[in-house]
Amino acid sequence: MKSTAAKTASAQGSSPESSSPTSARLLKGRPPDPPTDGGEAPLGEATHPDLVAKAEEAVRPVAVQNGRLLATYLGLHLDRDKDKKKLAHLDFSFPLEEAHNSYLPRKVKEAWNWLSESGNKLVQVQGIDAITLDVFTTPTRAQRLIHVAGAEFIKAIISVVEEVGKGKATMVTRFAFRLRVERNDEVIHFAAWNDGEEFWITMPATQGDLE
């Protein structure tokens, strides 16, 4: 009797059903389980290469939020006026969209409309009123990185350019401009270390023109 029971237990312990995949794993079309050596997928979540977002397909933030415009800060140039007063030039750029209409200087909007209707590819805008420039890290954070009253446009260009994104080329209307501001520690700290980064800006007209 003991010999028969031992044989039965041995047979049950070596049954193929105890080591074979469950019926769920045998479903047709089910992707193979992820390997467990070097990191397991989160419980209940399937990891599949087709479901992983690619960097170039990341959604770009809405161009205008909370009255602030998303712009790329391009770089810094140093200058002095005729009285040797130290100044700084700050370069910015952003693609124009319909949402920008209420937040652009009047002459910039006029030039943009002309460019759209004329079929030309580039227009240089002159005589833009001085602005008050505020730069923020987010569209909602109250703290400003810099605040400059009386920033002057010394160069402003609207151009239609071809840009490549998500594997295809598209035509984009881009506004690129250079502002002349008084040089101070706050401005230089921002300008020297943040080129190539995106920020949220406001630029209403101001009466505080630089002399």
Disulfide bonds with the S-S distance in Angstrom:
none
